[in-house]
């Protein structure tokens, strides 16, 4: 039975709202799926779905000019 050895601790990343919106905007561009965008940024699909839900209910807003 093979065992995986984990070295180090991965830090929890914090994403500014502006960056979250930029990443969400990539979904659908040139046919990019949620999975494609998540993979490109090292995220899970669930992160993107949570961010999208936050945007829809008004918790995640674009910065004001």
PDB file of N, CA, C and O in Angstrom:
ATOM      1  N   UNK A   1       0.836  -1.162   0.000  1.00  0.00           N
ATOM      2  CA  UNK A   1       0.000   0.000   0.000  1.00  0.00           C
ATOM      3  C   UNK A   1       0.896   1.245   0.000  1.00  0.00           C
ATOM      4  O   UNK A   1       1.739   1.408   0.882  1.00  0.00           O
ATOM      5  N   UNK A   2       0.709   2.108  -0.979  1.00  0.00           N
ATOM      6  CA  UNK A   2       1.518   3.322  -1.103  1.00  0.00           C
ATOM      7  C   UNK A   2       0.993   4.404  -0.166  1.00  0.00           C
ATOM      8  O   UNK A   2      -0.213   4.546   0.033  1.00  0.00           O
ATOM      9  N   UNK A   3       1.920   5.157   0.400  1.00  0.00           N
ATOM     10  CA  UNK A   3       1.544   6.261   1.271  1.00  0.00           C
ATOM     11  C   UNK A   3       2.095   7.553   0.705  1.00  0.00           C
ATOM     12  O   UNK A   3       3.211   7.602   0.188  1.00  0.00           O
ATOM     13  N   UNK A   4       1.303   8.578   0.811  1.00  0.00           N
ATOM     14  CA  UNK A   4       1.720   9.891   0.336  1.00  0.00           C
ATOM     15  C   UNK A   4       2.247  10.690   1.525  1.00  0.00           C
ATOM     16  O   UNK A   4       1.602  10.765   2.571  1.00  0.00           O
ATOM     17  N   UNK A   5       3.410  11.276   1.353  1.00  0.00           N
ATOM     18  CA  UNK A   5       4.011  12.078   2.411  1.00  0.00           C
ATOM     19  C   UNK A   5       3.854  13.546   2.038  1.00  0.00           C
ATOM     20  O   UNK A   5       4.303  13.989   0.981  1.00  0.00           O
ATOM     21  N   UNK A   6       3.218  14.279   2.918  1.00  0.00           N
ATOM     22  CA  UNK A   6       3.010  15.704   2.688  1.00  0.00           C
ATOM     23  C   UNK A   6       4.109  16.485   3.384  1.00  0.00           C
ATOM     24  O   UNK A   6       4.388  16.275   4.565  1.00  0.00           O
ATOM     25  N   UNK A   7       4.724  17.381   2.641  1.00  0.00           N
ATOM     26  CA  UNK A   7       5.815  18.185   3.180  1.00  0.00           C
ATOM     27  C   UNK A   7       5.368  19.638   3.192  1.00  0.00           C
ATOM     28  O   UNK A   7       4.917  20.170   2.178  1.00  0.00           O
ATOM     29  N   UNK A   8       5.495  20.266   4.336  1.00  0.00           N
ATOM     30  CA  UNK A   8       5.136  21.670   4.446  1.00  0.00           C
ATOM     31  C   UNK A   8       3.641  21.866   4.614  1.00  0.00           C
ATOM     32  O   UNK A   8       2.851  20.926   4.522  1.00  0.00           O
ATOM     33  N   UNK A   9       3.284  23.097   4.859  1.00  0.00           N
ATOM     34  CA  UNK A   9       1.895  23.461   5.053  1.00  0.00           C
ATOM     35  C   UNK A   9       1.524  24.464   3.980  1.00  0.00           C
ATOM     36  O   UNK A   9       2.214  25.466   3.788  1.00  0.00           O
ATOM     37  N   UNK A  10       0.435  24.193   3.284  1.00  0.00           N
ATOM     38  CA  UNK A  10      -0.008  25.120   2.254  1.00  0.00           C
ATOM     39  C   UNK A  10      -0.814  26.230   2.918  1.00  0.00           C
ATOM     40  O   UNK A  10      -1.743  25.965   3.681  1.00  0.00           O
ATOM     41  N   UNK A  11      -0.454  27.458   2.623  1.00  0.00           N
ATOM     42  CA  UNK A  11      -1.141  28.599   3.223  1.00  0.00           C
ATOM     43  C   UNK A  11      -2.489  28.823   2.575  1.00  0.00           C
ATOM     44  O   UNK A  11      -2.679  28.573   1.384  1.00  0.00           O
ATOM     45  N   UNK A  12      -3.403  29.291   3.364  1.00  0.00           N
ATOM     46  CA  UNK A  12      -4.717  29.650   2.859  1.00  0.00           C
ATOM     47  C   UNK A  12      -4.578  30.977   2.118  1.00  0.00           C
ATOM     48  O   UNK A  12      -4.067  31.956   2.661  1.00  0.00           O
ATOM     49  N   UNK A  13      -5.038  30.992   0.881  1.00  0.00           N
ATOM     50  CA  UNK A  13      -4.920  32.211   0.085  1.00  0.00           C
ATOM     51  C   UNK A  13      -6.134  33.103   0.295  1.00  0.00           C
ATOM     52  O   UNK A  13      -7.255  32.625   0.470  1.00  0.00           O
ATOM     53  N   UNK A  14      -5.893  34.378   0.274  1.00  0.00           N
ATOM     54  CA  UNK A  14      -6.969  35.371   0.362  1.00  0.00           C
ATOM     55  C   UNK A  14      -7.060  36.056  -0.996  1.00  0.00           C
ATOM     56  O   UNK A  14      -6.051  36.495  -1.547  1.00  0.00           O
ATOM     57  N   UNK A  15      -8.245  36.144  -1.518  1.00  0.00           N
ATOM     58  CA  UNK A  15      -8.462  36.743  -2.822  1.00  0.00           C
ATOM     59  C   UNK A  15      -9.243  38.042  -2.648  1.00  0.00           C
ATOM     60  O   UNK A  15     -10.338  38.025  -2.086  1.00  0.00           O
ATOM     61  N   UNK A  16      -8.703  39.166  -3.119  1.00  0.00           N
ATOM     62  CA  UNK A  16      -9.463  40.420  -3.069  1.00  0.00           C
ATOM     63  C   UNK A  16     -10.719  40.289  -3.944  1.00  0.00           C
ATOM     64  O   UNK A  16     -10.712  39.569  -4.942  1.00  0.00           O
ATOM     65  N   UNK A  17     -11.791  40.989  -3.563  1.00  0.00           N
ATOM     66  CA  UNK A  17     -13.036  40.911  -4.327  1.00  0.00           C
ATOM     67  C   UNK A  17     -12.828  41.251  -5.796  1.00  0.00           C
ATOM     68  O   UNK A  17     -13.411  40.616  -6.675  1.00  0.00           O
ATOM     69  N   UNK A  18     -12.004  42.246  -6.055  1.00  0.00           N
ATOM     70  CA  UNK A  18     -11.749  42.654  -7.440  1.00  0.00           C
ATOM     71  C   UNK A  18     -11.151  41.495  -8.248  1.00  0.00           C
ATOM     72  O   UNK A  18     -11.528  41.275  -9.399  1.00  0.00           O
ATOM     73  N   UNK A  19     -10.232  40.770  -7.647  1.00  0.00           N
ATOM     74  CA  UNK A  19      -9.596  39.631  -8.332  1.00  0.00           C
ATOM     75  C   UNK A  19     -10.591  38.498  -8.532  1.00  0.00           C
ATOM     76  O   UNK A  19     -10.580  37.844  -9.575  1.00  0.00           O
ATOM     77  N   UNK A  20     -11.450  38.256  -7.546  1.00  0.00           N
ATOM     78  CA  UNK A  20     -12.482  37.221  -7.683  1.00  0.00           C
ATOM     79  C   UNK A  20     -13.370  37.515  -8.886  1.00  0.00           C
ATOM     80  O   UNK A  20     -13.685  36.620  -9.670  1.00  0.00           O
ATOM     81  N   UNK A  21     -13.770  38.780  -9.026  1.00  0.00           N
ATOM     82  CA  UNK A  21     -14.631  39.162 -10.142  1.00  0.00           C
ATOM     83  C   UNK A  21     -13.911  39.009 -11.480  1.00  0.00           C
ATOM     84  O   UNK A  21     -14.522  38.603 -12.469  1.00  0.00           O
ATOM     85  N   UNK A  22     -12.623  39.331 -11.519  1.00  0.00           N
ATOM     86  CA  UNK A  22     -11.844  39.149 -12.751  1.00  0.00           C
ATOM     87  C   UNK A  22     -11.813  37.678 -13.144  1.00  0.00           C
ATOM     88  O   UNK A  22     -11.980  37.338 -14.316  1.00  0.00           O
ATOM     89  N   UNK A  23     -11.599  36.808 -12.163  1.00  0.00           N
ATOM     90  CA  UNK A  23     -11.534  35.373 -12.436  1.00  0.00           C
ATOM     91  C   UNK A  23     -12.901  34.867 -12.882  1.00  0.00           C
ATOM     92  O   UNK A  23     -12.988  34.096 -13.838  1.00  0.00           O
ATOM     93  N   UNK A  24     -13.971  35.288 -12.204  1.00  0.00           N
ATOM     94  CA  UNK A  24     -15.320  34.871 -12.594  1.00  0.00           C
ATOM     95  C   UNK A  24     -15.650  35.306 -14.019  1.00  0.00           C
ATOM     96  O   UNK A  24     -16.340  34.591 -14.747  1.00  0.00           O
ATOM     97  N   UNK A  25     -15.159  36.476 -14.415  1.00  0.00           N
ATOM     98  CA  UNK A  25     -15.439  36.999 -15.752  1.00  0.00           C
ATOM     99  C   UNK A  25     -14.813  36.146 -16.851  1.00  0.00           C
ATOM    100  O   UNK A  25     -15.226  36.237 -18.007  1.00  0.00           O
ATOM    101  N   UNK A  26     -13.834  35.327 -16.515  1.00  0.00           N
ATOM    102  CA  UNK A  26     -13.183  34.474 -17.511  1.00  0.00           C
ATOM    103  C   UNK A  26     -14.054  33.290 -17.932  1.00  0.00           C
ATOM    104  O   UNK A  26     -13.839  32.704 -18.993  1.00  0.00           O
ATOM    105  N   UNK A  27     -15.039  32.938 -17.100  1.00  0.00           N
ATOM    106  CA  UNK A  27     -15.914  31.810 -17.426  1.00  0.00           C
ATOM    107  C   UNK A  27     -16.735  32.175 -18.656  1.00  0.00           C
ATOM    108  O   UNK A  27     -17.385  33.220 -18.685  1.00  0.00           O
ATOM    109  N   UNK A  28     -16.706  31.334 -19.648  1.00  0.00           N
ATOM    110  CA  UNK A  28     -17.459  31.552 -20.872  1.00  0.00           C
ATOM    111  C   UNK A  28     -16.675  32.236 -21.974  1.00  0.00           C
ATOM    112  O   UNK A  28     -17.072  32.174 -23.138  1.00  0.00           O
ATOM    113  N   UNK A  29     -15.570  32.890 -21.637  1.00  0.00           N
ATOM    114  CA  UNK A  29     -14.753  33.553 -22.654  1.00  0.00           C
ATOM    115  C   UNK A  29     -14.030  32.482 -23.459  1.00  0.00           C
ATOM    116  O   UNK A  29     -13.344  31.627 -22.899  1.00  0.00           O
ATOM    117  N   UNK A  30     -14.186  32.537 -24.759  1.00  0.00           N
ATOM    118  CA  UNK A  30     -13.595  31.543 -25.664  1.00  0.00           C
ATOM    119  C   UNK A  30     -13.984  30.122 -25.261  1.00  0.00           C
ATOM    120  O   UNK A  30     -13.203  29.184 -25.425  1.00  0.00           O
ATOM    121  N   UNK A  31     -15.197  29.976 -24.733  1.00  0.00           N
ATOM    122  CA  UNK A  31     -15.702  28.652 -24.377  1.00  0.00           C
ATOM    123  C   UNK A  31     -15.139  28.072 -23.095  1.00  0.00           C
ATOM    124  O   UNK A  31     -15.300  26.879 -22.841  1.00  0.00           O
ATOM    125  N   UNK A  32     -14.477  28.889 -22.274  1.00  0.00           N
ATOM    126  CA  UNK A  32     -13.873  28.393 -21.029  1.00  0.00           C
ATOM    127  C   UNK A  32     -14.960  28.002 -20.031  1.00  0.00           C
ATOM    128  O   UNK A  32     -15.860  28.789 -19.738  1.00  0.00           O
ATOM    129  N   UNK A  33     -14.867  26.792 -19.521  1.00  0.00           N
ATOM    130  CA  UNK A  33     -15.819  26.314 -18.518  1.00  0.00           C
ATOM    131  C   UNK A  33     -15.353  26.714 -17.120  1.00  0.00           C
ATOM    132  O   UNK A  33     -14.237  27.200 -16.938  1.00  0.00           O
ATOM    133  N   UNK A  34     -16.221  26.501 -16.149  1.00  0.00           N
ATOM    134  CA  UNK A  34     -15.854  26.760 -14.757  1.00  0.00           C
ATOM    135  C   UNK A  34     -14.641  25.914 -14.393  1.00  0.00           C
ATOM    136  O   UNK A  34     -13.721  26.392 -13.729  1.00  0.00           O
ATOM    137  N   UNK A  35     -14.639  24.658 -14.827  1.00  0.00           N
ATOM    138  CA  UNK A  35     -13.506  23.766 -14.537  1.00  0.00           C
ATOM    139  C   UNK A  35     -12.215  24.289 -15.143  1.00  0.00           C
ATOM    140  O   UNK A  35     -11.165  24.256 -14.502  1.00  0.00           O
ATOM    141  N   UNK A  36     -12.292  24.775 -16.389  1.00  0.00           N
ATOM    142  CA  UNK A  36     -11.102  25.309 -17.061  1.00  0.00           C
ATOM    143  C   UNK A  36     -10.518  26.493 -16.283  1.00  0.00           C
ATOM    144  O   UNK A  36      -9.313  26.558 -16.037  1.00  0.00           O
ATOM    145  N   UNK A  37     -11.384  27.412 -15.909  1.00  0.00           N
ATOM    146  CA  UNK A  37     -10.933  28.617 -15.204  1.00  0.00           C
ATOM    147  C   UNK A  37     -10.383  28.250 -13.826  1.00  0.00           C
ATOM    148  O   UNK A  37      -9.346  28.768 -13.411  1.00  0.00           O
ATOM    149  N   UNK A  38     -11.071  27.367 -13.126  1.00  0.00           N
ATOM    150  CA  UNK A  38     -10.606  26.947 -11.797  1.00  0.00           C
ATOM    151  C   UNK A  38      -9.221  26.319 -11.894  1.00  0.00           C
ATOM    152  O   UNK A  38      -8.332  26.640 -11.106  1.00  0.00           O
ATOM    153  N   UNK A  39      -9.043  25.432 -12.853  1.00  0.00           N
ATOM    154  CA  UNK A  39      -7.753  24.753 -13.034  1.00  0.00           C
ATOM    155  C   UNK A  39      -6.654  25.766 -13.345  1.00  0.00           C
ATOM    156  O   UNK A  39      -5.548  25.668 -12.813  1.00  0.00           O
ATOM    157  N   UNK A  40      -6.953  26.726 -14.196  1.00  0.00           N
ATOM    158  CA  UNK A  40      -5.973  27.738 -14.602  1.00  0.00           C
ATOM    159  C   UNK A  40      -5.461  28.547 -13.404  1.00  0.00           C
ATOM    160  O   UNK A  40      -4.311  28.983 -13.388  1.00  0.00           O
ATOM    161  N   UNK A  41      -6.319  28.740 -12.413  1.00  0.00           N
ATOM    162  CA  UNK A  41      -5.954  29.570 -11.260  1.00  0.00           C
ATOM    163  C   UNK A  41      -5.658  28.762 -10.000  1.00  0.00           C
ATOM    164  O   UNK A  41      -5.452  29.333  -8.929  1.00  0.00           O
ATOM    165  N   UNK A  42      -5.638  27.448 -10.125  1.00  0.00           N
ATOM    166  CA  UNK A  42      -5.329  26.607  -8.973  1.00  0.00           C
ATOM    167  C   UNK A  42      -6.428  26.604  -7.920  1.00  0.00           C
ATOM    168  O   UNK A  42      -6.158  26.492  -6.724  1.00  0.00           O
ATOM    169  N   UNK A  43      -7.666  26.729  -8.378  1.00  0.00           N
ATOM    170  CA  UNK A  43      -8.828  26.750  -7.493  1.00  0.00           C
ATOM    171  C   UNK A  43      -9.673  25.507  -7.719  1.00  0.00           C
ATOM    172  O   UNK A  43      -9.447  24.751  -8.664  1.00  0.00           O
ATOM    173  N   UNK A  44     -10.644  25.306  -6.844  1.00  0.00           N
ATOM    174  CA  UNK A  44     -11.632  24.259  -7.089  1.00  0.00           C
ATOM    175  C   UNK A  44     -12.844  24.899  -7.760  1.00  0.00           C
ATOM    176  O   UNK A  44     -13.061  26.107  -7.669  1.00  0.00           O
ATOM    177  N   UNK A  45     -13.626  24.063  -8.434  1.00  0.00           N
ATOM    178  CA  UNK A  45     -14.859  24.576  -9.044  1.00  0.00           C
ATOM    179  C   UNK A  45     -15.762  25.160  -7.972  1.00  0.00           C
ATOM    180  O   UNK A  45     -16.445  26.158  -8.200  1.00  0.00           O
ATOM    181  N   UNK A  46     -15.762  24.530  -6.795  1.00  0.00           N
ATOM    182  CA  UNK A  46     -16.619  24.998  -5.709  1.00  0.00           C
ATOM    183  C   UNK A  46     -16.301  26.436  -5.304  1.00  0.00           C
ATOM    184  O   UNK A  46     -17.206  27.200  -4.971  1.00  0.00           O
ATOM    185  N   UNK A  47     -15.017  26.810  -5.332  1.00  0.00           N
ATOM    186  CA  UNK A  47     -14.662  28.208  -5.039  1.00  0.00           C
ATOM    187  C   UNK A  47     -15.397  29.146  -5.991  1.00  0.00           C
ATOM    188  O   UNK A  47     -16.001  30.133  -5.569  1.00  0.00           O
ATOM    189  N   UNK A  48     -15.336  28.826  -7.270  1.00  0.00           N
ATOM    190  CA  UNK A  48     -15.966  29.706  -8.254  1.00  0.00           C
ATOM    191  C   UNK A  48     -17.472  29.749  -8.071  1.00  0.00           C
ATOM    192  O   UNK A  48     -18.075  30.815  -8.197  1.00  0.00           O
ATOM    193  N   UNK A  49     -18.091  28.618  -7.776  1.00  0.00           N
ATOM    194  CA  UNK A  49     -19.534  28.604  -7.547  1.00  0.00           C
ATOM    195  C   UNK A  49     -19.901  29.416  -6.302  1.00  0.00           C
ATOM    196  O   UNK A  49     -20.918  30.111  -6.293  1.00  0.00           O
ATOM    197  N   UNK A  50     -19.081  29.330  -5.258  1.00  0.00           N
ATOM    198  CA  UNK A  50     -19.334  30.124  -4.045  1.00  0.00           C
ATOM    199  C   UNK A  50     -19.195  31.614  -4.341  1.00  0.00           C
ATOM    200  O   UNK A  50     -20.012  32.420  -3.896  1.00  0.00           O
ATOM    201  N   UNK A  51     -18.162  31.973  -5.090  1.00  0.00           N
ATOM    202  CA  UNK A  51     -17.971  33.374  -5.443  1.00  0.00           C
ATOM    203  C   UNK A  51     -19.137  33.879  -6.279  1.00  0.00           C
ATOM    204  O   UNK A  51     -19.617  34.993  -6.072  1.00  0.00           O
ATOM    205  N   UNK A  52     -19.592  33.065  -7.222  1.00  0.00           N
ATOM    206  CA  UNK A  52     -20.709  33.465  -8.080  1.00  0.00           C
ATOM    207  C   UNK A  52     -21.969  33.673  -7.242  1.00  0.00           C
ATOM    208  O   UNK A  52     -22.699  34.643  -7.444  1.00  0.00           O
ATOM    209  N   UNK A  53     -22.220  32.766  -6.306  1.00  0.00           N
ATOM    210  CA  UNK A  53     -23.379  32.911  -5.422  1.00  0.00           C
ATOM    211  C   UNK A  53     -23.262  34.189  -4.601  1.00  0.00           C
ATOM    212  O   UNK A  53     -24.246  34.910  -4.435  1.00  0.00           O
ATOM    213  N   UNK A  54     -22.076  34.476  -4.088  1.00  0.00           N
ATOM    214  CA  UNK A  54     -21.853  35.709  -3.323  1.00  0.00           C
ATOM    215  C   UNK A  54     -22.134  36.940  -4.173  1.00  0.00           C
ATOM    216  O   UNK A  54     -22.672  37.930  -3.678  1.00  0.00           O
ATOM    217  N   UNK A  55     -21.774  36.882  -5.440  1.00  0.00           N
ATOM    218  CA  UNK A  55     -22.027  37.992  -6.349  1.00  0.00           C
ATOM    219  C   UNK A  55     -23.530  38.159  -6.573  1.00  0.00           C
ATOM    220  O   UNK A  55     -24.047  39.276  -6.525  1.00  0.00           O
ATOM    221  N   UNK A  56     -24.227  37.054  -6.816  1.00  0.00           N
ATOM    222  CA  UNK A  56     -25.663  37.098  -7.104  1.00  0.00           C
ATOM    223  C   UNK A  56     -26.455  37.659  -5.919  1.00  0.00           C
ATOM    224  O   UNK A  56     -27.397  38.428  -6.114  1.00  0.00           O
ATOM    225  N   UNK A  57     -26.083  37.282  -4.702  1.00  0.00           N
ATOM    226  CA  UNK A  57     -26.840  37.761  -3.538  1.00  0.00           C
ATOM    227  C   UNK A  57     -26.326  39.104  -3.013  1.00  0.00           C
ATOM    228  O   UNK A  57     -26.857  39.630  -2.035  1.00  0.00           O
ATOM    229  N   UNK A  58     -25.306  39.658  -3.653  1.00  0.00           N
ATOM    230  CA  UNK A  58     -24.844  41.000  -3.326  1.00  0.00           C
ATOM    231  C   UNK A  58     -23.717  41.108  -2.320  1.00  0.00           C
ATOM    232  O   UNK A  58     -23.368  42.214  -1.909  1.00  0.00           O
ATOM    233  N   UNK A  59     -23.142  39.998  -1.916  1.00  0.00           N
ATOM    234  CA  UNK A  59     -22.018  40.057  -0.972  1.00  0.00           C
ATOM    235  C   UNK A  59     -20.695  40.369  -1.662  1.00  0.00           C
ATOM    236  O   UNK A  59     -19.773  40.897  -1.039  1.00  0.00           O
ATOM    237  N   UNK A  60     -20.605  40.047  -2.920  1.00  0.00           N
ATOM    238  CA  UNK A  60     -19.393  40.297  -3.695  1.00  0.00           C
ATOM    239  C   UNK A  60     -19.750  41.355  -4.731  1.00  0.00           C
ATOM    240  O   UNK A  60     -20.545  41.109  -5.638  1.00  0.00           O
ATOM    241  N   UNK A  61     -19.152  42.537  -4.586  1.00  0.00           N
ATOM    242  CA  UNK A  61     -19.503  43.645  -5.462  1.00  0.00           C
ATOM    243  C   UNK A  61     -18.261  44.222  -6.126  1.00  0.00           C
ATOM    244  O   UNK A  61     -17.169  44.194  -5.558  1.00  0.00           O
ATOM    245  N   UNK A  62     -18.442  44.746  -7.337  1.00  0.00           N
ATOM    246  CA  UNK A  62     -17.306  45.417  -7.980  1.00  0.00           C
ATOM    247  C   UNK A  62     -16.963  46.690  -7.209  1.00  0.00           C
ATOM    248  O   UNK A  62     -17.834  47.295  -6.583  1.00  0.00           O
ATOM    249  N   UNK A  63     -15.697  47.095  -7.255  1.00  0.00           N
ATOM    250  CA  UNK A  63     -15.312  48.325  -6.547  1.00  0.00           C
ATOM    251  C   UNK A  63     -15.991  49.538  -7.181  1.00  0.00           C
ATOM    252  O   UNK A  63     -16.241  49.574  -8.386  1.00  0.00           O
ATOM    253  N   UNK A  64     -16.276  50.508  -6.354  1.00  0.00           N
ATOM    254  CA  UNK A  64     -16.911  51.729  -6.853  1.00  0.00           C
ATOM    255  C   UNK A  64     -15.856  52.672  -7.391  1.00  0.00           C
ATOM    256  O   UNK A  64     -14.745  52.752  -6.869  1.00  0.00           O
ATOM    257  N   UNK A  65     -16.221  53.383  -8.443  1.00  0.00           N
ATOM    258  CA  UNK A  65     -15.303  54.365  -9.044  1.00  0.00           C
ATOM    259  C   UNK A  65     -15.404  55.694  -8.354  1.00  0.00           C
ATOM    260  O   UNK A  65     -14.706  56.637  -8.725  1.00  0.00           O
TER     261      UNK A  65
END
